[in-house]
Each structure stands twice: as structure tokens, then as C-alpha cells.
């Protein structure tokens, strides 16, 4: 059993571990703040002998920067993850016209930019296209090794050539980063928001362990 994260916040704490059992790998998330140490939804995927590695993808992004698995999003981390090269893009969380928000936006690195997202949030992203940070052919190979074939890879590769700025605008990219989406869009959302391929695989309808 490998410990991925042992996190402690003011009002919560979580232990994230990875367990390999033959052909299946399971990521366990346990709420350790309460005495009962309540387990949360596990993440299971096929053991293909290797995992796709990128500085822009992490289990922390998937578990602590979304509402998918139980832990509350780590807003302090999310507000600086793109600037620190931990994600290619993220939605930021701070009060409108707050000093924190103004400081973040005024001190973005040269390779980052920001725009409004919806009515209340801000979307920050690296400049360039998704293809500047990921090789679509290698991504496709990993998904196929996981048994994912019901994807239109030409559509996926077209998304790779869209500027990252456009994923913050549903009218420009054609889907919302925060809800819904088909198989092709789910794969892209995982990459944009920094989730490991293995966690995105679990969201695809064909794959359940």
C-alpha cells in the first residue's frame, strides 16, 4: 500500500493510498478527521504496467480540486496551481474585487492569462494549446491500453489544437468544464483540469470494476 497524500486542513483531513492487487489498482480515500475514519468512493482502474506521467496531472488535482470524490476542493491550492505548473488551467475561487484576487491576477507569470468564467468565477490558463503540453498520440495509446476504444480520436485531436483560453468559454469550445460532456469531451476536461488519465478512465461508461 502506497501513501499518496496524508492531508490535514482546519476542518478536515484525508488519507489517500494506492493499492495494487494483480490486474487492478485501487486508490482509496479515507476521511481521517472523524474517529470512524470513513472511507470514501474508491477509484479503480486496470494495471497496465505503467501510468502516464506529467507535471500537469496529479491525483491531488483529481481528488482535492473537484467535487467528484468527496473531499472539499482545496481553493488555496487551486488559486495557484496553474502559476506553479501543476495544471494547464483552473477556475479560481475568491470574492469579487478581493485583495487576494487582485493580487493573483496582477502577478500572473508571462506564460499565463486569465478571463472571466461564468458570472462569478475566473478562469486562469497557460498560454498555447493543449498540444503544447500533451502528445495526443501518447494519450490515445494509454487510453487504448486501458481498453477505451469508443472514442472519436479525430475529434479529440481537434480539441488539442484549440487554445487553452477557449476552454473557459462554453460557446467557443462547445462544452462546460464543470458539467456534462461526451466521451471525447471528458478526456479533454481531464487533461485541461489536471486529472490523471487513470481517474478519467473511471468516468467513461464502458469501464467499471
N, C-alpha and C positions, 0 to 999 in steps of 0.2 A: 504494500500500500504506500503510495507516494503522496506526501502532503504538498498540495499546490499553493494553498493560502490558508493562513490562520489569522483572520482579520478581527479587529476589535474597534468598535465605534462607541459613541457615547451611550446609545440606547440599544445596541445590538452587537452580536459577534457571530462569526461563522467559520466553520472549518470545511475546507474543500479538499478532497482527496481523490486520487485516481487509482483504480484497481483493475489489474489485468487478470482475466480468467479465461485462458485459452483463446478462443476466437473473438471474445467480446471484451471491450474495455468500458468500464463504468466510472463516471465522475460523480462522486457523492457530495452532497451539500448538506451540512448539518447546522442547525441553529443551536449554538452553544451558549447563548445568553441566558436561557432558562435552565432550570435544573434538569428538565426532562431530556435535553439535547435532542430536540425534534428533528428528524431527517426530513429534507425537502425533496422535491422532484429530482430523481437521478437522471443523468444523461448517458445513454448507451449508444455505442457505435462499434462497427466491425474493426477488429485488429488486423490491419493490412500490412503491418511490419514497420510502418513509419508514419509520421504526421507532418502535414505541411507547416513549415516554419516561416514566419515573417515578423519583423518587429512591430508591424501594424495590426497583428492579430494576437489575441490572448484570451485565455479563459476568464481573466478578470474582466475584460470588456464584455464578454457574453453574460457573465453571472452578476456582476456588480454595476453594469451600465445599461440594464434593461429590466423590464418587469416580467420576464419570461419564467424565471426560476424561483422567485420568492424573495431574495434579499432586496432591500430598497436600493435604488440607484445611488451610487457614490458621486454626488454632484460636484464635490470639490475636485475629485479626480477628473471627471468628465469635462470640467471647465478648462482644463489644461492639457488633456490627453493629446489633442492634435498638435498643439505647440511643442509638446515633448516627444513627438514622433511615435506615439503609442496607438494612434488611429489615423486614418486618412481624413475622417470627417466626424463631426458630432454635433448634437444640439446642446446648446449651453443653457444653464439654469441660473438665473439671477434676477432680482427685481428690476423692473424697468427703471432706467436712469440711475441705477445704484452706482456707488463709487466703485464697487468691485467690478461690475460690468464694464464701466467706462475704462477702468484700468486695464482689463483684459483686452478690450478692443483696441485700445491705443498702443498696446505693446505686443501686438501680433508680430511674429517673425516675418521676414520678407517673403517666405515661401508659403504663407498662409493668408487667407482672406475670410471675410465674414459677410453675411447677409441676413435679413430677417427671415424667420421661419414661422409661417402661420401668423397669428395675431399677437402672440406673447413671447415667442422664443427667438433665439438667434442660432444660426447655423454657421459653424466655422469649418473650414476645409483647407487641405493643401491645394496648392495650385497644380494645374495639369490635369491629366485624365487618369482613369483607373489603370490604364495600361502603363502609366508611368511608374506604377508601384507593384503591379502584379502581372505575371505572364499568363495569359488566358489559356494557352496550350497546356501548361503545367497544372493549372487549376482544373481544367477539363479532365486531365489524366487522373488526378486524385479523386474526383467525383466518380469517374467510371470504375476506379478500383474499389470504391465503396458500393458499387452496384447501381449507380444512378445513371440511367440511360434515357428516361422520359423527359429530356430537356432539349430545347432547341438551341444548340450551341452557337448557331449563327446569330441568333437574337442576343444571346449572352455576350458574344464577342462585339456586337454592335454597341452594347452598353459600355463596354470597356473603352470605347472611343468618345464617350460623352464627357465633357469637362466635369470635374467633381463639383463645381459650383452649381450645376443644373440639378443635381440630386436633392438640393434643398428647395426645389420648386416643382411641385407635383405636375403643374401644367407643362413644364419643359421636359421632364424625364418620363412622365406618364404614369407614375405611381407614387405612393406615400412611403417614406422611410419608416414610418411608425405603425403602419397597419396594413393588413391585406397583402395582396400580391400573388402572382402565379409562381410556378416553379422557377422560371428564369429570373424573375424579379427578386425572389427570396435569396437566390445565390448572390445576386449583386448587392442586396441590402446587407447580407452578412459580411461581405468584403468591405463595403463602404464604412460600416459601423464597427469593424474590427473584431468580428467573431471568428473563432476557429472554423475551418471547413467542417470539422467533425461535429460541432454543435449545430451548424446549419443543416447538415445531413439529417439530423433527427427531426427537423421541422418539415422535411419533404414527405408527402403522404405515403410513398412507396416503402419507407424504411421504418420498421418498428421492431424493437427487441424487448 
